[in-house]
Structures are given as C-alpha cells and as structure tokens.
C-alpha cells in the first residue's frame, strides 16, 4: 500500500496491486471517465527525480541524452531518453531546466541505473547527482487544468514547469503529455502529500487507479517504460523518436544507431501499436497472423467505450493500421489512436 496516502486511499475505497491503487470505490468506469472526459487524480509514487548540478551540467547532459538540453531555459522542459551504445533505451525521462540544476524525472526504479550511467560517463566532469526528496502525484484528462485554476500552472506549455503554493505547500508542477489526455505532474514534499491530495479533490479531481489509467493510456497511445517499453527496445520500435529525440543536435550516447535507422526510413522489425480485439487479452499474449508469430501484447484491458484493447509490439509486415491479427483465439485489429490529446 502507498503509505503516505494510506488514509486518503482507504477513505476512497481503494484496492491495491503492487502497492499502488488499482481501483477505488467509484469503479473503473467512473475513473476512466475522469481520465478521458474530466480530471483524474493519480498516485505516481513510482516516479522519482534525479537532480544534476554543477557548472557543466547542461553541456554534460547534452552530450549524453537524446534530447537537446542546451536549448532549454529555466522553466522549460522536454522528454528525452538515456540510451546505451547499441541504441537500447536505458530509461525514458523528462528533462526540467532550473537556474541551478537540471531535474531528470523518470520511473523510480530507473533512477539507480540512470545515475550509475551518468557517473560512468562523467569522467572528471564537474557535475554531481542527488535524488530529490519529492513524492509525485498526477492530474490527467482533458479538464486537468481546472484543478489548478487560478495558479501559474494553468497556462504552462507542454513540459514547462513552475512553483505553485497549494494547501500551504510549495509544489513543483509541470505540464506533460506523458499522461493520457494531457495533464500535470506534481512534485510534493512527503509531509505535504496528504494535504495536497485532499486539496486537489476539493478542486474537483477524482481519484483514479491504475486499471483506469491503463485503459486511458492504451486509447491515447501513451506507452510507459516498464509496462510497455523495456531496456531491450529502441526508440524507433517504441515509435517515440519524434517526441524523445532531437535531430538538430550533435553526438550523444546511442546517436549512431538512431542516425542509421533514420537513414533507412526508420525501418525496424517491430513497432508498438494499439489493438482493438474481439476477446480480452492478457499481458504478453501472443499475436498471430495465420500460424506466423506477429508480436505480443503489453498493457491490456477492456474499455467501457471500445471493448477489449491493448498496446502491443507488432511485427513489420502487420503494423500498419487495418492489419488484422489473431489474439486469444479471436480477431484483433491494428488501429491508430482511439483518442487524440486536446
């Protein structure tokens, strides 16, 4: 159970999977509606942040990460990735620029590999690393900004960030397309998390668990590292090159692989796609085309609006929209995004 918000979650009738709320008393359909039509409040305590400090932090990260760090001004941010020498994704992350540091927000279980890689590559560069003592919450959905009405966060551009005072606490709030339908990531001190959660509920946000979040992620096509993407994947396979990579910068770790793939038209053997199926799928369910292996599912669920849906890695001959595969003994069609981010 998420200890910092135990009282808040239990008050809302939460059930838990992997220590985080899976559903609340309101039910998956209601939580799904909040994330696709309104404002859903999310416990993101499985995210963390690594601060990079020192006089050469910007040039150092610019040499290492896939995104253009030098162009970021304080208050700005971007999505990026740390790759290995073969182009595999060590982690996806968000790069937030401040006056005296760069914050790298990423899944909490990737902070240690991220820091280890940065330490390996720094080779005497005057930079230092510090895990930030922040707990993360999320506001997802097309009306997420309403919960922050009257604050500077309301008008933030994508990946932009600012400080906001809410419930007597100073928060770091950034706008992001990481969440389905768009939304905000809020970094809060441990002591302030319960009060901020209650304040956001008072402002109209509805708690939403991971089952509803997974459904919304599938429909918007928002893949997450760890759930859909692993360290065995390339940015091209995850279909994230345009979002997580800058073609205008010079060399960085893994850049040669990206450049070779771009020169070949981005051709890879599999890509992450959305499926609409005629039978519910389990994660890792195999996909077939006749008797041929055509891929496998990652995140799966049954949408109140679209029925059985999934994110899946689909092999090259079949990953264009309209391709029909077999999954769980029934047809499953490759489709484009079922919802567009406003």
Residue pairs with C-beta under 8 A, 6 or more apart in sequence:
1 9
1 16
1 19
2 9
2 16
2 19
2 20
2 21
2 43
2 45
4 45
4 135
4 190
4 193
4 194
5 43
5 45
5 193
5 194
5 197
7 194
8 194
8 197
8 198
8 207
9 16
9 21
9 24
9 43
9 207
12 24
12 25
12 26
12 207
13 24
13 25
13 26
14 21
14 22
14 23
14 24
14 25
14 207
14 209
15 21
15 22
15 23
15 24
15 209
16 22
17 210
20 43
20 45
20 46
20 209
20 210
21 43
21 207
21 209
21 210
22 209
22 210
22 211
23 31
23 209
23 211
23 212
24 31
24 207
24 208
24 209
26 206
26 207
28 209
28 211
28 212
28 215
28 304
29 304
30 206
31 40
31 206
31 207
31 208
31 209
31 211
31 212
32 208
32 212
32 215
32 216
32 303
32 304
33 304
34 40
34 41
34 141
34 205
34 206
34 208
34 212
35 140
35 141
35 180
35 181
35 208
35 212
35 213
35 215
35 216
36 141
36 142
36 180
36 181
36 216
36 219
36 305
36 339
37 141
37 142
37 143
38 141
38 142
38 143
38 204
38 206
39 139
39 140
39 141
39 143
39 144
39 146
39 147
39 204
39 205
39 206
40 138
40 139
40 140
40 141
40 144
40 205
40 206
40 207
40 208
40 212
40 213
40 216
41 137
41 138
41 139
41 147
41 197
41 200
41 201
41 205
41 206
41 207
41 208
42 137
42 138
42 139
42 140
42 179
42 207
42 208
42 213
43 137
43 138
44 136
44 137
44 138
44 185
45 108
45 135
45 136
46 107
46 108
46 109
47 105
47 106
47 107
47 108
47 136
47 185
48 105
48 106
48 107
48 108
48 111
48 131
48 132
48 134
48 136
49 103
49 104
49 105
49 106
49 111
49 131
49 132
49 134
49 136
49 187
50 103
50 104
50 106
50 111
50 114
50 115
50 118
50 129
50 130
50 131
50 132
51 101
51 102
51 103
51 104
51 129
51 130
51 131
51 132
52 60
52 61
52 101
52 102
52 103
52 104
52 118
52 127
52 128
52 129
53 100
53 101
53 127
53 128
53 129
53 130
54 60
54 125
54 126
54 127
54 128
55 126
56 125
56 126
56 127
57 101
57 102
57 127
58 69
58 70
58 72
58 97
58 102
59 70
60 121
60 122
60 125
60 127
61 69
61 95
61 102
61 104
62 68
62 69
62 70
62 249
62 252
63 121
63 251
63 252
63 253
64 82
64 117
64 118
64 121
64 252
64 253
65 80
65 81
65 82
65 93
65 95
65 252
65 253
66 80
66 81
66 82
66 83
66 235
66 244
66 245
66 246
66 252
66 254
66 255
66 258
67 78
67 79
67 80
67 81
67 95
67 244
67 245
67 246
67 249
68 78
68 246
68 248
68 249
69 78
69 80
69 95
69 97
69 102
70 249
72 78
72 95
72 97
72 102
73 97
74 97
74 98
74 99
75 97
75 160
75 161
75 162
76 96
76 97
76 157
76 159
76 160
76 161
77 94
77 95
77 96
77 97
77 159
77 160
77 161
77 174
78 94
78 95
78 159
79 92
79 93
79 94
79 95
79 159
79 177
79 178
79 243
79 244
80 92
80 93
80 94
80 95
80 244
80 245
81 89
81 90
81 91
81 92
81 93
81 235
81 240
81 244
81 245
82 89
82 90
82 91
82 93
82 114
82 117
82 118
82 253
83 89
83 90
83 235
83 252
83 253
83 254
83 257
83 258
84 90
84 117
84 231
84 253
84 254
85 253
85 254
86 254
86 257
87 234
87 235
87 254
87 256
87 257
87 258
87 261
88 231
88 232
88 233
88 234
88 254
89 225
89 229
89 230
89 231
89 233
89 234
89 235
89 238
90 110
90 113
90 114
90 117
90 231
91 106
91 107
91 110
91 113
91 114
91 225
91 231
92 106
92 225
92 229
92 240
92 244
93 104
93 105
93 106
93 110
93 114
94 104
94 105
94 106
94 159
94 174
94 176
94 178
94 185
95 102
95 103
95 104
96 102
96 103
96 104
96 105
96 159
96 161
96 172
96 174
103 132
103 172
104 114
105 136
105 174
105 185
105 187
106 114
106 225
107 224
107 225
107 226
109 226
110 225
110 226
111 131
115 129
115 131
118 127
118 129
119 129
121 253
132 187
133 189
133 190
134 172
134 187
134 188
134 189
135 187
135 188
135 189
135 190
135 193
136 185
136 186
136 187
136 188
137 185
137 186
137 188
137 193
137 196
137 197
137 200
138 179
138 183
138 184
138 185
138 186
139 147
139 148
139 179
139 183
139 184
139 186
139 200
139 205
140 179
140 180
140 181
140 182
140 183
140 208
140 213
140 216
141 179
141 180
141 181
141 182
141 183
141 216
142 181
142 182
142 342
144 179
144 181
144 182
144 183
144 184
144 205
145 153
145 154
145 184
146 203
146 204
147 200
147 203
147 204
147 205
148 154
148 164
148 173
148 184
148 203
149 203
151 164
151 166
151 173
152 162
152 163
152 164
153 162
153 164
153 173
153 175
153 184
156 162
156 173
156 174
156 175
156 184
157 175
158 175
158 176
158 177
158 182
159 174
159 175
159 176
159 177
160 174
160 175
161 172
161 173
161 174
161 175
162 172
162 173
162 174
163 170
163 171
163 172
163 173
164 170
164 171
164 173
165 171
166 196
166 199
166 200
167 192
167 195
167 196
167 198
167 199
168 192
168 195
169 188
169 189
169 192
169 195
169 196
171 186
171 187
171 188
171 192
171 196
172 186
172 187
173 184
173 185
173 186
173 187
174 184
174 185
175 182
175 183
175 184
176 182
176 183
176 184
176 185
177 222
177 243
177 341
178 185
178 222
178 224
179 185
179 222
180 213
180 216
180 217
180 219
180 220
180 222
180 339
180 341
181 216
181 220
181 339
181 341
181 342
182 341
182 342
186 196
188 196
201 207
211 301
214 227
214 299
214 300
214 301
215 301
215 302
215 303
215 304
215 309
216 222
216 339
217 223
217 224
217 299
217 311
218 274
218 299
218 300
218 301
218 303
218 309
218 310
218 311
218 338
219 274
219 303
219 305
219 306
219 309
219 337
219 338
219 339
220 337
220 338
220 339
220 340
220 341
221 274
221 311
221 336
221 337
221 338
223 229
223 238
223 240
223 272
223 298
223 299
223 311
224 299
227 298
227 299
228 238
228 272
228 298
228 299
228 311
229 238
229 240
229 272
234 257
234 261
234 268
235 241
235 244
235 245
235 258
236 258
236 261
236 266
236 268
236 271
237 268
237 269
237 270
237 271
237 272
237 313
238 271
238 272
239 271
239 272
239 273
241 258
241 262
241 266
245 258
247 262
261 267
261 268
267 316
268 316
269 315
269 316
270 295
270 313
270 314
270 315
270 316
270 319
271 313
271 314
271 316
271 319
272 298
272 311
272 312
272 313
272 314
273 311
273 312
273 313
273 314
273 319
273 334
273 335
274 309
274 310
274 311
274 312
274 334
274 335
274 336
274 337
274 338
275 281
275 287
275 297
275 309
275 310
275 311
275 312
275 314
275 325
275 327
275 332
275 333
275 334
275 335
276 306
276 307
276 308
276 309
276 332
276 333
276 335
276 338
277 307
277 308
277 309
277 310
277 327
277 328
277 330
277 331
277 332
277 333
278 307
278 308
278 330
278 331
278 332
279 308
279 327
279 328
279 329
279 330
280 300
280 302
280 308
280 328
281 297
281 300
281 308
281 310
281 327
281 328
281 332
282 297
282 300
282 328
283 297
283 298
283 299
283 300
284 296
284 297
284 298
285 296
285 297
285 300
285 310
285 327
285 328
286 293
286 295
286 296
286 327
287 293
287 294
287 295
287 296
287 297
287 312
287 314
287 318
287 325
287 326
287 327
287 332
288 294
288 325
288 326
288 327
289 317
289 318
289 323
289 325
289 326
293 315
294 314
294 315
294 317
294 318
294 325
295 312
295 313
295 314
295 315
295 318
295 319
295 325
296 312
296 313
297 310
297 311
297 312
297 327
298 310
298 311
298 312
298 313
299 310
299 311
300 308
300 309
300 310
300 311
301 308
301 309
301 310
302 308
302 309
303 309
303 338
305 338
306 338
308 332
309 338
310 327
310 332
312 327
314 323
314 325
314 334
318 325
318 334
319 334
320 334
321 334
321 335
321 336
322 333
322 334
323 333
323 334
324 331
324 332
324 333
324 334
325 331
325 332
325 333
325 334
326 332
